[in-house]
Amino acid sequence: MTDPGFSNGVFNIKPTDVLPSLLNATILDGSTQPSNIGVGTPSILLSGASANTPSVAGPCLNVKGTNCSIRGLIVTGFSGTGIALYNGAKSNSIGGYNARERNVISGNMGSGICLSGSNTMRNVIRGNYIGTDTAGTTAVSNSFVGIELNNGASQNTIGGSAGGAGNVISGNSGGGSYETPAPPATWCKAI
């Protein structure tokens, strides 16, 4: 590969400022990269290493729309949350059922993934490695928790019983998940 950001089989993208929010039907799909197909390890890395703090104190990827998908990426080294779904984020998908669609969300200064706001609902988080390396065997801690749900986020699904739907959530400094306030029965389905 001749791309100057390509190193050890991974394309490195190092934004220096905040990335634009993902709005309706935006798809970020690293699973189709030839270096990812058949390997099952993401080959596109979004790194906060070159970010000008505090200009990127927010999340690396901020989902504010509906029907967005994020799959096949490594999200690491940001001074905030790795992926955030905020007020009004509905019916979005983070990860997928097969190894190519897996996101690795680790080494961020906030939570790995945060869902926040009473209108943040019907989102699905499946098949990701959160707080680990790309093999899922070594801790690469997010500084808060793996998955944070707060401010009334409801009817979201984390994991699932189908093959490949489970997330590996481990090694995070604040634990696997954080819930505030105490969720109602329909708040979240974690499997």
C-alpha positions in Angstrom: 0.0 0.0 0.0 1.3 3.5 -0.8 -1.0 5.5 1.5 1.3 7.3 4.0 -1.1 6.5 6.8 -1.0 2.7 6.1 1.1 0.9 8.7 1.1 -2.8 9.8 -2.0 -3.6 7.8 -4.0 -0.6 9.2 -5.0 2.7 7.7 -4.4 5.4 10.3 -6.7 8.5 10.3 -5.7 11.1 12.8 -8.1 14.1 12.8 -6.8 17.3 14.4 -10.2 18.6 15.3 -13.8 17.5 15.9 -15.3 15.4 13.2 -18.8 16.3 11.9 -21.8 14.6 13.5 -23.4 11.7 11.8 -26.8 12.5 10.6 -29.6 10.5 8.9 -28.5 7.3 7.1 -24.8 7.9 7.3 -22.7 4.7 7.0 -19.1 4.4 8.1 -18.1 1.0 6.9 -14.5 -0.2 7.3 -15.6 -3.8 6.9 -15.2 -3.6 3.1 -11.5 -2.8 3.1 -9.6 -5.5 1.3 -7.1 -5.8 4.3 -10.1 -6.5 6.6 -11.9 -9.1 4.5 -11.2 -12.6 5.7 -9.1 -11.4 8.7 -11.9 -10.0 10.9 -9.7 -7.3 12.4 -10.6 -3.7 11.5 -8.1 -2.1 9.2 -9.2 1.5 9.6 -8.1 3.3 12.8 -9.5 6.6 13.9 -6.9 8.0 16.4 -7.0 11.0 18.6 -3.2 11.1 18.8 -3.0 14.3 16.7 -6.0 16.0 18.2 -5.6 19.5 19.6 -7.0 19.2 23.1 -9.4 20.6 24.3 -10.9 21.1 20.8 -11.7 17.4 20.5 -12.8 16.9 24.1 -16.0 15.5 22.8 -16.6 12.2 21.2 -14.7 10.9 18.3 -17.9 10.0 16.5 -21.1 11.8 17.5 -24.3 10.2 16.1 -27.3 12.6 16.2 -29.5 11.1 13.4 -31.3 8.0 12.5 -30.4 4.8 10.7 -26.7 5.4 10.8 -24.2 2.5 10.9 -20.7 2.3 12.2 -18.8 -0.9 11.6 -15.3 -2.2 11.0 -13.4 0.6 12.7 -10.8 1.0 15.5 -11.6 4.1 17.6 -8.9 5.0 20.1 -6.9 7.8 21.8 -9.6 10.5 22.0 -9.9 12.8 24.9 -13.7 12.1 25.2 -16.0 9.2 24.5 -15.2 6.9 21.6 -18.8 6.9 20.0 -21.7 8.9 21.4 -25.4 8.7 20.5 -27.2 11.7 21.8 -30.7 13.3 22.0 -32.7 12.1 19.0 -30.3 9.3 17.9 -32.7 6.5 16.9 -32.4 3.1 15.1 -28.6 3.3 14.7 -26.3 0.3 14.5 -22.8 0.0 16.1 -21.0 -3.1 15.0 -22.5 -6.3 13.5 -22.8 -10.0 13.6 -19.6 -11.0 11.9 -16.0 -10.3 12.8 -15.5 -8.0 9.8 -18.2 -5.6 11.1 -16.7 -5.5 14.6 -15.6 -2.1 16.0 -12.7 -2.0 18.5 -13.4 1.0 20.8 -10.6 1.3 23.4 -8.1 3.7 24.9 -10.4 6.7 25.0 -10.5 9.2 27.9 -14.3 8.9 28.3 -16.6 5.9 27.9 -16.2 3.6 25.0 -19.8 4.2 23.9 -22.3 6.6 25.4 -26.1 6.6 24.8 -27.7 9.7 26.3 -31.1 11.4 26.2 -34.7 10.4 26.5 -35.2 10.4 22.7 -32.1 8.1 22.2 -33.8 4.8 21.5 -33.9 1.6 19.4 -30.2 1.7 18.8 -28.3 -1.6 18.6 -24.7 -2.3 19.8 -23.5 -5.8 18.8 -20.3 -7.7 18.2 -17.8 -5.1 19.3 -14.7 -5.2 21.4 -14.9 -2.4 24.0 -11.8 -1.8 26.2 -9.6 -4.5 24.6 -7.1 -4.9 21.8 -8.1 -6.0 18.4 -7.8 -9.7 19.4 -10.1 -9.1 22.4 -7.5 -10.6 24.7 -5.6 -7.7 26.3 -7.0 -4.7 28.1 -6.8 -1.3 26.4 -8.9 0.7 28.9 -11.4 3.4 28.2 -10.9 5.7 31.1 -14.6 5.6 32.2 -16.8 2.7 31.4 -17.3 0.4 28.4 -20.9 1.4 27.7 -22.6 4.4 29.4 -26.4 4.9 29.3 -27.9 8.0 30.9 -30.5 10.8 30.9 -33.4 8.5 29.9 -31.9 6.6 26.9 -34.4 3.8 26.4 -35.3 0.7 24.3 -31.7 0.1 23.2 -30.2 -3.3 22.7 -26.7 -4.3 23.7 -25.6 -7.7 22.5 -28.1 -10.4 21.6 -28.6 -14.2 21.6 -27.7 -14.7 17.9 -24.3 -15.9 17.0 -21.8 -13.0 16.8 -24.1 -10.5 18.5 -22.4 -10.4 21.9 -19.9 -7.6 22.8 -16.7 -8.2 24.6 -16.7 -5.4 27.3 -13.6 -5.7 29.5 -10.6 -3.8 30.9 -12.4 -0.4 31.2 -11.2 1.7 34.2 -14.8 2.3 35.4 -16.2 -1.1 34.7 -18.4 -2.6 32.0 -21.4 -0.3 32.1 -22.9 2.8 33.9 -26.5 3.6 34.3 -28.1 6.8 35.5 -30.8 7.3 36.6 -32.0 3.8 37.5 -33.5 2.5 34.3 -37.2 1.6 33.8 -38.0 -1.9 32.6 -37.8 -0.9 28.9 -34.6 1.1 29.2 -32.1 -1.3 27.9 -31.9 -5.0 26.9 -28.4 -6.2 27.6 -27.8 -9.9 26.6 
